[in-house]
Amino acid sequence: MQRNDRIVGIGANLGDIRGDLDAVRTQTNALVALGADVVEMYASALGVVADARLLPGRVAELRRICAERPLAVTLHAPIPIDLMDRDNIALHRAAARVSVDLAAEIGAAIVVIHAGRAAPDAWAADPDGLLAFERDELAQLGDHAAAAGVRIALENISPNPAVIAGRLTSYSLDPAALADQLRTLGHPGVTGCLDYSHANQGAGLLGLDTLAGAQAMAPVTGHIHISEASGVPALPSITAQSDWMYFGVGDMHAPLGTGCMDLDALADVSEVQPGSYAILELQGHARALLADSLDRLRAFAGRVNALDAVA
């Protein structure tokens, strides 16, 4: 893949590490051996931040691990960060800012943050106000990120258990709505993270078209997450992710090639921004098929990059 391609590198998230930096070494070595270009690390799992402050010794060790391997690095900020949560915004703001600081320390160019959520009644009462509140927070965070040489990638969420239970909702369940929010924001330090699995699940919940949502968000997308999911919402009685994959419900994080999604059709509508990374997100026993999924992701990236040649 060339520097001016839409997708310039493929890779995967780390598996379960629980703060074990030796496990980071082992798993990044495995990604190198499989020919990956990039690794995405989940900030909370690294054990390098406490009370929204960096732990210098731990950060220095992680920095060495990253520098010693020929992998680009991206960082997924803690999923609970919610820049629409007005009541607790100081906590969310601190967690988001230290995620940017951590990314700068370890050489990660992208920090993924999930789009805002709200209680359904609060959303129904003031959607424009909540969107504006999130944009204000993103603008401040984007300024902080740009000064650090980092970009924020705002990700469309899945119908998580809180959404299924009716406690929360998010405009980003529809990627087209997230695209509108990003265009209205118009901040150079903030791009989109298009999660195809989440888009498929949101479409299943709301009765939308997955391809249309992906196509709408692609032009404002500078980062990609991908795995497979059926689009069937999770049942409250099925809580384990391994069971989600088995039953074919919820955020399965299933390997590519399981047939839940038409990856070729998705690639054909994915004219994402040049310079994007594509991250495979696998969990648990699904990581046994990491090598095969990376091969399929490489083919997906090649198909996306070929769109310009066809055009």
N, C-alpha and C positions, 0 to 999 in steps of 0.2 A: 504494500500500500504506500502511496506517495503522499508527500506533505500537503498537496493541494486536493487530495481526495476528500469526499464527504466523511467517510469513516477512515481514520488514519491508523487505527490500532484496535485490536480485540483483546479481551482478557476476561477475568472473572473476579468475583468477590472471594474473600477468605472464608473458610469454613469455621467451625467452632474453635475459638482460641482462648477465650476466657482470661485474657490478660497475659497469656503465656507468649512472650516474645520469641522464645525458641520455636514455638509452633508457627509464628509468622515466618521465621527463617525457613522452616521445612516446607511450608505451603508455597511461599514465593519461589523457592528453588524448584518445586514441582511445576509451577506455572512456566518458569523459564524453560524447563525440559520439554514442556508441551508446545513451546513455540509462541506463548502468549506475549503480548506487547505491553500489557498494563494490568495492574492489580488494583482492586478497590477494597479499602479497609473501612470497617465500621467503627466509628470513633469510640463509642462506649465500650466496645469489646477489648480495646487495647490496653486499658489500665494506665493511661498516661495523663488523665485529667481528673482532678478532684475539686469540688466546690467551684466549678467553672474556672479553674486555674491549672496551667500546665505544671506537670511534675518534671522539673528540669532533667534529672538523671535518667528517668524513663524515656523522655522525649529524645535525649541525646542518643540513647541506645537504639531507639526506633529509627532515628535519622541515619545512623550507621547502616542499619539493615537495608534501608531503602537505597542508600548511596552505593552499596556494594553489589547491587543487582541491576541487570539491564532491563528494568521494567519502569515504565511510567507509573505514577501513583495517582489515584483519585481517592477522595475521602467521602464517606457517607456520614453526615452528621446524625446525631441521635434522632430516631424517628419521632419521639414525643415532642420535639420542637414544633411549636404552633404559633406562627406570627399573626394569628387572628385572636389569640386568647388574651383579650384586653386585661382581664383580672390578674393574670400572672405574667404579664409581658416582660417584666424585669428579669425573671428567671429564664424565659425563652430567649430573650435578647442576649443575655450573658452566655448561655450555652451556644448560641449561634456564633457569637463573636469569637469565643475561644476555639470553636471548630475551625474558623478561618485562620486563627493564629497557629493552630496545630498543623493545618495544611501547609502554611508558609514554612514552618519549621522542617517539615519532612519532604518538601518539594512537590506537593500535590497541587495541581493546577485547577482542580475542580472540587467544590464542596457541594454535595447533594443535600437538599433540604426538602422535606415534603410540604406541599401546599397546605394552606390553612384549612382548619375545620371549625365547625360551630354547631351548637345545639340546633336542631331543626327549627324550633320556635324563634330563636335568636336570628337565624338566617332569614326566616320568612319575614321578620319584622324590619330588618335593616340590611339587606344584601349589599347595597351600594356602599353603605358606611363601613361594613366589614371589609369589603374589597379595597376601599380607600385606605383603611387602617393598615392592612397587609402591605399595600404598595408603599406607604410611608416607611414602614419597618424595613421592607426590602431595599428601598432606596438608601437608607442609612447603612444597612448591612452591605449593600453593593459598593458603597463608597469605601467602607472599611476593607472589603475584599480587593477592590481595585488597587488601593494603596499597598496591599500586601502581595500583589501580583497573582491574585487568585480570582476565579469566577464562581459565583453561586449558580447552581443548576436546580431550578424549582421543578419538583417531580409531581406528576399526577398520581393520586393515591388510589389504593384498591378499596373495595367495600370490605373494610376490616370488621372485626367483631363488634366494635362500637357502632359502626354504621349499620350493620345488619340488625343490631338490637334497637336501633332507632335513637341512640343517645347522641350521635354526631352525624353530620353530613358535610360534604365538601363540593364546591363548584367544580373541582378538578376531577371528579368522577367522569366528567365529560372533557376530554383533552382539548376540544375546540374552545371551551370556556377558559381553560388555562392559557391557551394561545392568546385569547383576547386580553386576559389580565397582563400577560407579558408584553404585548404590544402597547397597551395603555401605559404600563410602567416605563418602557423604553429606556432601560438603564443598561449601559455597556458592561457593567459588572455582573449582570444577571441574565442567564439564558435558561432554556428549558431542558429538563430531563424527561424524555419520552420513555415511559415504561410500557412496553407492548402488552405484557401480561395484565397489568393494572387496567390498561385501556380496554382489553377484552372483557375483564370482569365488570368494569363500569358499564360497558355496553350491555352486558347481560342483565345487570340490575335495572338499568334505566330504559332498556329497549332501544338502544342506539345501534349505529353501524360502526363496528370496530375499525374498518378500513377508512371510513370517512373521518373518524376521530383522529387516527394516526396521520392521515394526510393533512388535516387542518393544523395539527401541531408541528409537523415536520419543519416548516420554514423557520420556526423560532426555537428549534431544538439544537443544542450543542453538546448533548450527552445522551447516551442510550442505555437503558436497562432491558434485558430480555430474558425470558424463560417461557415456559408454556403453561397455559391454564385453560380450562374448558369454558370459562365464562359463567359457570353456574355458581351463584353465591353460596358461601359456607352456611351450614346449618349450625345453630347455637349448640346442638348436642355433639357436634364433631369438632373438637377443639385442638387436636394435635395435628401439626403440619404434615407429618407422615401419613396420617389418615386422610387429610385433604387430597393428597396426591392419589392415594388408593381409591377413594370414592370418586374423585374427579370433581371436587368442589373447592371454592375459595382460592386463596393465594398459594397455589400448589408448588411454585418454584420447581416445576418439572423440567427434566432435560429436554433439549431441543430434539425433535424427531419423534416425539410421542404422539404427534398427530392431532393435538388439541387446537392448533392454530395453523392457518395457511401462511407459512413464513415467506414463500415466494411472492404472494399477493401483497403482504405487508412491505416487503422490500421494494416492490414496484411503486409504492406511494410514499416512500421515505426519502424525500429529497431534503435531508437534514443539512444543517450548516456544515461547510467544510471544516475539517479539523476535529471532528467529533470522535470520541471513543465509544465502543460498544462493549458493555459489561454483561457477561453471563451471570445470572444470580441463581445459584443452586444451593439447596439446604439439605442437611441430613444425608440419608442414604442415596439421594439423587446425585450426590457428588461422585458416586461410583462411575457415572457416565460422563464425567467432566471432559475427558479427552475427546470422546465422540462429539459432545456438544460444542466444544471449541472448534472442531473441524467444520461443523455445520454453521457455526457463527462466522467463520472465515468465508464460507461460501455466501452467506447472507450479506456480509460486508462487500464482497466482490460484486454481487448483484446490485446493491445500492450504488456503488461507485460506477458501475457501468451505465447508470441512468443518463449521465452526462454525455457519454459516447453515443447512446441511442438518440438523445435529443439533438 
